[in-house]
Amino acid sequence: MKWKAINMPSQEGKIAIVTGSNTGTGYHIAYGLASKGASVIMACRNNEKAEQAKLNILKDIPHANIVIEHLDLSDLESISNFTKSIKNQYDKIDILVNNAGVMVPPQSITTDGFELQFGTNHIGHFALSGLLLPLLESAENARVITMSSIAHNSGVIDFEDLQSNQKRYSKWGSYSQSKLANLIFAIEFNRRLKSNNSSVTSLASHPGWSATDLQRHSLLFRFLNLIFGMAPVKGAAPCLYAATMDDAPNYPYWGVTKIGEMHGWTGRAKINNKANDESTALRLWDVSCELSRVSYLN
Ligand SMILES: NC(=O)c1ccc[n+]([C@@H]2O[C@H](COP(=O)([O-])OP(=O)(O)OC[C@H]3O[C@@H](n4cnc5c(N)ncnc54)[C@H](OP(=O)(O)O)[C@@H]3O)[C@@H](O)[C@H]2O)c1
């Protein structure tokens, strides 16, 4: 469907958190929500970059209501400090966008010893969503949107070696695993919310192939960005659709729909059967509670 951020309804009175919003799709998600009147909390790990991004948004939208809060998703203590600070300042959150991500870095671990991609992209957002759940439940019909990827199709949740400790590190394998985990989480979170009669809805989205800083660790992909990459503002649209449109909760996963879902307008994205497998989802939920030390909706 030919839908753009400008078609979003007013977001006046809403409070939104967007992780990793200093650049890439997150920047355009924050921009889009602010342009429609939402108060936006930019949850970023680098204050300097976040300040510059905020200034850029304010240049175009001088009345935008934007604040920056420090959040490093590769550090459980930072996530806990972030949520404490949010709870001290706000009594509800209407929109949480789990957008931040890393792709194919050299093998490395988070502060808590998790493989960086699984730890940041999945475990960090799992913990954040759980800790913010009381504030989300205080809003009227809050939504949580988690960013997945077409890479989820090649993902495998390797329960025997989630952190790539035992087998040889595959940077693409770990990225795909984390993006499959993001989609499984979004679907399973929604299932648990609904069976608890929660007013909160959890959905997922993906931005096709957007030319952003995500490809910073791959020279080849940085070059291919020039040929195949779409403007990140277009990649942000499915997430904004999922976060704000009335009919979005009727379908779990929104993306772009042309050329193998790499480009095009927003629509219903294809969900690999692996992401709908309930036994994998149950096991991943349990492991994620254990690793993040944040237990919810059990
Ligand atoms: N671009 C694509 O084609 C594509 C395709 C499919 C899915 N996605 C997904 O879309 C999301 C956004 O990616 P993007 O393309 O916009 O990439 P990007 O331009 O690299 O932006 C990623 C954002 O995440 C932040 N981030 C990384 N690690 C973090 C951490 N530990 N704590 C807090 N923030 C952290 C980055 O902060 P810094 O600037 O400080 O590094 C940046 O703000 C990701 O989840 C990605 O997997 C992107």
The ligand as a Tripos MOL2 file, in Angstrom:
@<TRIPOS>MOLECULE
LIG
   48    52     1     0     0
SMALL
NO_CHARGES

@<TRIPOS>ATOM
      1 N1         19.5530   -1.5080    7.2690 N.am      1 LIG1
      2 C1         18.9920   -2.6170    6.8650 C.2       1 LIG1
      3 O1         18.9850   -2.9570    5.6700 O.2       1 LIG1
      4 C2         18.3030   -3.5200    7.8440 C.ar      1 LIG1
      5 C3         17.7090   -4.6860    7.3620 C.ar      1 LIG1
      6 C4         17.0340   -5.5080    8.2330 C.ar      1 LIG1
      7 C5         16.9530   -5.1840    9.5580 C.ar      1 LIG1
      8 N2         17.5560   -4.0540   10.0330 N.ar      1 LIG1
      9 C6         17.4420   -3.7750   11.4650 C.3       1 LIG1
     10 O2         17.0620   -2.4210   11.6640 O.3       1 LIG1
     11 C7         17.5390   -1.9650   12.9130 C.3       1 LIG1
     12 C8         18.1980   -0.6110   12.7410 C.3       1 LIG1
     13 O3         19.3500   -0.7630   11.9540 O.3       1 LIG1
     14 P1         19.8990    0.3680   10.9870 P.3       1 LIG1
     15 O4         19.9190   -0.2130    9.6480 O.co2     1 LIG1
     16 O5         19.2410    1.6580   11.2230 O.co2     1 LIG1
     17 O6         21.4180    0.4020   11.5130 O.3       1 LIG1
     18 P2         22.3300    1.5990   12.0680 P.3       1 LIG1
     19 O7         22.2340    2.7710   11.1530 O.co2     1 LIG1
     20 O8         23.6510    0.9940   12.3160 O.co2     1 LIG1
     21 O9         21.6250    1.9630   13.4470 O.3       1 LIG1
     22 C9         21.6910    1.0680   14.5230 C.3       1 LIG1
     23 C10        21.4400    1.8310   15.7960 C.3       1 LIG1
     24 O10        21.5420    0.9110   16.9020 O.3       1 LIG1
     25 C11        22.4210    1.5060   17.8510 C.3       1 LIG1
     26 N3         23.0650    0.5100   18.6960 N.ar      1 LIG1
     27 C12        23.9270   -0.4640   18.3530 C.ar      1 LIG1
     28 N4         24.3410   -1.1280   19.4360 N.ar      1 LIG1
     29 C13        23.7310   -0.5530   20.5050 C.ar      1 LIG1
     30 C14        23.7660   -0.7600   21.8930 C.ar      1 LIG1
     31 N5         24.5610   -1.6830   22.4500 N.pl3     1 LIG1
     32 N6         22.9950    0.0130   22.6970 N.ar      1 LIG1
     33 C15        22.2150    0.9770   22.1740 C.ar      1 LIG1
     34 N7         22.1460    1.2430   20.8510 N.ar      1 LIG1
     35 C16        22.9050    0.4830   20.0420 C.ar      1 LIG1
     36 C17        23.4230    2.2980   17.0270 C.3       1 LIG1
     37 O11        24.1290    3.2130   17.8410 O.3       1 LIG1
     38 P3         25.5670    3.8030   17.3580 P.3       1 LIG1
     39 O12        25.2870    4.7830   16.2690 O.co2     1 LIG1
     40 O13        26.1010    4.4260   18.6040 O.co2     1 LIG1
     41 O14        26.3710    2.6410   16.8830 O.co2     1 LIG1
     42 C18        22.4640    2.9520   16.0490 C.3       1 LIG1
     43 O15        21.8230    4.0320   16.6550 O.3       1 LIG1
     44 C19        18.4630   -3.0660   13.4370 C.3       1 LIG1
     45 O16        17.7700   -3.8330   14.4010 O.3       1 LIG1
     46 C20        18.7540   -3.9060   12.2050 C.3       1 LIG1
     47 O17        19.0530   -5.2560   12.5290 O.3       1 LIG1
     48 C21        18.2150   -3.2100    9.2020 C.ar      1 LIG1
@<TRIPOS>BOND
     1     1     2 1
     2     2     3 2
     3     2     4 1
     4     4     5 ar
     5     4    48 ar
     6     5     6 ar
     7     6     7 ar
     8     7     8 ar
     9     8     9 1
    10     8    48 ar
    11     9    10 1
    12     9    46 1
    13    10    11 1
    14    11    12 1
    15    11    44 1
    16    12    13 1
    17    13    14 1
    18    14    15 2
    19    14    16 1
    20    14    17 1
    21    17    18 1
    22    18    19 2
    23    18    20 1
    24    18    21 1
    25    21    22 1
    26    22    23 1
    27    23    24 1
    28    23    42 1
    29    24    25 1
    30    25    26 1
    31    25    36 1
    32    26    27 ar
    33    26    35 ar
    34    27    28 ar
    35    28    29 ar
    36    29    30 ar
    37    29    35 ar
    38    30    31 1
    39    30    32 ar
    40    32    33 ar
    41    33    34 ar
    42    34    35 ar
    43    36    37 1
    44    36    42 1
    45    37    38 1
    46    38    39 2
    47    38    40 1
    48    38    41 1
    49    42    43 1
    50    44    45 1
    51    44    46 1
    52    46    47 1
@<TRIPOS>SUBSTRUCTURE
     1 LIG1         1 GROUP 0 **** ****
